Amino acid sequence: QVQLVESGGGLVQPGGSLRLSCAASGSTFSSYIMGWYRQAPGKQRELVAAVSDGGTTNYVDSARGRFTISRDNAKNSVSLQMNSMKPEDTAVYYCYLHRIFSGLDYWGQGTQVTVSS
């Protein structure tokens, strides 16, 4: 069993920055992908950013150049630095972890991010 604990959500003004963090615990593992999804009201959940165990990153087009994802394998954690935030970034953000060998997915509880003046 894997538990994901998220932190860093909140309210920020347009153009501001937030940093989300997620720490995984409960099981020992070495090969996994971690990332962040988000879901805005009335919209489908979408992948925002992900990072592989080898350090390869992917971003949704709207986040590329503004957001940066990073991971700390020793701590089984991932963070998402969000800069130049826009109202369109408002959503519930979910941390996720994918265990490569088992194919299992795990999700955080979600943290609200609101970009508004």
C-alpha positions in Angstrom: 0.0 0.0 0.0 1.2 3.5 -0.9 -0.1 6.7 0.6 0.5 10.1 -1.0 0.4 13.2 1.1 0.1 16.6 -0.7 0.9 20.1 0.5 1.3 23.6 -0.8 -2.0 24.4 -2.3 -3.8 27.6 -1.7 -4.8 31.0 -3.1 -2.5 33.0 -5.3 -2.9 36.0 -7.5 -2.4 35.9 -11.3 1.3 36.0 -12.0 2.2 34.6 -8.7 3.8 31.3 -7.7 3.0 28.2 -5.8 4.9 25.1 -5.0 3.2 21.8 -4.5 4.8 18.9 -2.8 3.9 15.2 -2.5 5.5 12.5 -0.4 4.9 8.8 -0.8 5.0 6.4 2.1 3.7 3.0 3.2 5.7 0.7 0.9 9.2 0.3 -0.3 9.8 0.6 -4.0 12.4 1.8 -6.5 10.9 2.1 -9.9 8.0 4.4 -10.3 6.6 7.5 -12.1 5.3 10.4 -10.2 3.3 13.4 -11.3 0.4 15.8 -10.9 -3.0 15.8 -12.4 -5.6 18.5 -12.1 -9.3 18.8 -12.5 -11.2 22.0 -12.9 -15.0 22.3 -12.4 -16.8 20.9 -15.4 -13.7 19.6 -17.0 -11.9 16.3 -17.4 -9.0 15.4 -15.2 -5.8 16.1 -17.1 -2.1 15.4 -16.7 -0.2 18.5 -15.7 3.3 17.1 -15.4 5.1 13.8 -14.8 8.6 12.7 -14.1 10.0 9.2 -14.6 12.5 7.4 -12.4 15.1 8.3 -15.0 14.3 12.0 -14.8 12.4 12.4 -18.0 9.7 15.0 -17.7 6.5 15.7 -19.6 4.1 18.7 -19.3 0.7 19.7 -20.6 1.2 22.4 -23.3 -0.5 25.1 -21.2 2.0 24.5 -18.3 5.2 24.1 -20.3 7.6 26.9 -19.6 5.8 28.0 -16.5 5.8 24.8 -14.4 8.7 22.7 -13.3 8.4 19.2 -11.9 11.2 17.5 -9.9 11.6 14.4 -7.8 13.7 13.3 -4.9 14.1 9.5 -5.2 15.7 9.2 -1.7 12.6 10.7 -0.2 10.1 9.3 -2.6 8.7 12.7 -3.2 7.8 15.0 -6.1 7.3 18.7 -6.3 5.7 21.1 -8.8 6.9 24.6 -9.0 4.2 26.8 -10.6 5.2 30.2 -11.8 3.4 32.9 -13.7 0.1 31.4 -12.7 -3.1 32.1 -14.6 -6.8 31.8 -13.6 -7.0 28.9 -15.9 -4.7 27.0 -13.6 -7.4 26.9 -10.9 -8.2 23.3 -10.2 -7.9 20.5 -7.7 -4.4 19.1 -8.1 -3.8 15.4 -7.5 -0.5 13.8 -6.9 -0.1 10.4 -8.4 2.3 7.5 -8.4 2.6 4.7 -10.9 4.5 1.6 -9.9 6.2 0.3 -13.1 6.5 -3.4 -12.2 3.1 -3.9 -10.8 1.2 -1.4 -13.0 -0.6 0.0 -9.9 -1.6 3.6 -9.6 -2.0 5.6 -6.4 -3.6 9.0 -5.9 -3.4 11.7 -3.3 -6.4 13.3 -1.7 -6.2 16.4 -3.9 -5.3 20.0 -3.0 -7.2 23.1 -4.1 -5.3 25.7 -6.1 -7.1 28.9 -6.8 -5.6 31.7 -9.0 -7.7 34.8 -8.5 -7.3 38.5 -7.8 
